């Protein structure tokens, strides 16, 4: 199922990128993107989301659009909090997705196994070592996503809004020091 997101068109129409927007709009966009990834994964496994959850995604999309409109007009009229917490929607998708009416077509694709925790941790160690070698000790979640895929996956899998987030590998510690900003240190 392709979900038409109004914020994407609004960005294109105004010739701006998400990175230009205020932090709260970016958080809304990132949340919607994470939800879309989960929906795509569920669909590949023959499951679909409920209409109720779809309406929540659309409400969040409208909220992001109001923030974009405020940015474009140089005003601050959207003072409401995001209508539906991202974590709540993700939980709903994980627990309430229903089997699709028709099973997905079988495709002969080679099976790619997810790295085991040890392998992923070892790969994250190598990524973190490289980042520290480059002098990078503090990175945003977006920077980690682009330069340390395994570290990002570990953070994303365990991330809980409003709680202490991060992880330790054999040699490094990664901790969230402020909202979506992580500090890397050697243990």
N, C-alpha and C positions, 0 to 999 in steps of 0.2 A: 504494500500500500504506500503510495506516495502521498506525503502530507505537504500541502502547499503552505508555506510559511510566508506570511505577509512581510515580516521584517527583512527577509532576503530581498524582495522586490523594492522595499523602501530604501534599503542601502544602495541598491543599484540605481534607482531613480534619482537619488540625491548625490550620487558619485562619491560616497564615503565608504570607509571600511570600518569593520567592527572595532579595530584597534584605536580608532579616533574617538570612539564613544566613551562616556563616563563609565566608571567601574561597575556601577550597578546594572547598566544596560549590558555590559560585557558578561557579567555573571549570569544574567537571564539568558543570553544567547548561548553561552557555554552549557548551561543546564539543558536548554532545548536540544542542543547538538548531542549531548550525552544521552538524552532520552531517545533521540532518533536512532543512535547507534544500537541501543538496547532493543528497540522495536525491530530494527533490521535483523539483529541476531535472532530474536524470537521468530520472525517470519521465516528465516532460513531453517528453523527447527519445526516449522509447520504450525506455529501459534500466531494468534492475532490479538490485538488489544481491544478492549471494550470501548463502546461509544462514549461512555462516561469519562474514561481516561483521555480519549481523544479531545473531548470538550475542554478538559483541564489544560491540555497542551495548547489548544487554540486560545484560551484565556491568557495564558502566559505570553503567547506570541503577540496578542493585542497589547499587553502591558509593555513589552519591549518596544513595540511600534510607537506607543505614546512617549516613551523615553527618547526614541530617535527623533520624533517630531519636536520634542522640547529642545533637543540638541541643535537641530536644524534651525529652529526659530529663536534660539538663544534665550529660552524661557525655562521655568521650572514649575510646570503645572501638574505633572504626574508625581504626586507625593505618596501615593498608595504603595503599600508593600506588594511584592509579587503575589498574585492571587493564589497560587498553588505551589507549595514547597516542592522543589525538585526531588528531594529524597522521598517524599510521599508518593509522587508519581512513579518514581523508579520502583519503589516497593510494590505499588499496585500492579505495575507491569509484570514484575517477577512473580507475584502471587495470583493475579487474576486473569492473566492472559489465557485465552481459550483456544482449543484446537481449531485449526482452520477447517473449513467445510470440505476442502479437497486436499489430500496430502500433497506436499511439494513434489515436483518432478524429481526423479532420481537422476543425479548427474554423476558420471564416473570421474570423480576428482580424487586426487591422491589425498589421503588423510594426513593432516598435519597435526601432530600432537602438540598440546600446549607444553611449554617447558615445565618440568617439575620445579617445585619450590627451590630446591638446591641449585638447579641450573639457572633459574631466573635470578636468584640471589647472586650467583657467580657472575652472570652477565651484568647485573646492576653494579656489582663491585667494580668491574672493568670500566663501565660508563662513568661512575663517580670518580674513579682514579683519573680518568682522562679530563673530566671537568675541573678537578682540583689542579691538575697539571697545567691547565689553561688559566689558572688563577680565579676560577669562578667558584665562589663559596656561597653566594646567595642568588637564587634563581626563582622566577615565577613558575607556576605550574605549567603555563604555556611553553616556557623555555625548556623545562624538563621534558615535556612531551615531544619537542622537536629534537632534543639532543641526547636524551637518555630514555629510550622507549621502555626498556624493562623496568627502570626505576619508576617511570610514570605509571605503568601498569600496576605495580605493587601499591603505589600511593592510591590510585583510582579504585582498586579493588577493596581497600580498607578504609577509604575516606569517610569520615562522619562529620557533618556540619556541626560546628560549635564544640568539638572535642579536640583533644591533642592528637595531631596527625603526624605521621612520619613512620620511619622504620629503621632498623639497624641491620647491617650486613656483617660479615666477618670483620671487615676493616673500617667501615664507614657508618656514620649516623646521619640521617636526613630527618630534619624536624621542621614543622611549619612554625615560623616565628611571627608571621602576621598573615592575614587572610590571603591564601594562595601564594605565599612567598615562603620558600623553603631554604634552610641553611644546611650546607653539607660540611661535615667535619670528620676528621680521622679519629677513630676510636683508640 
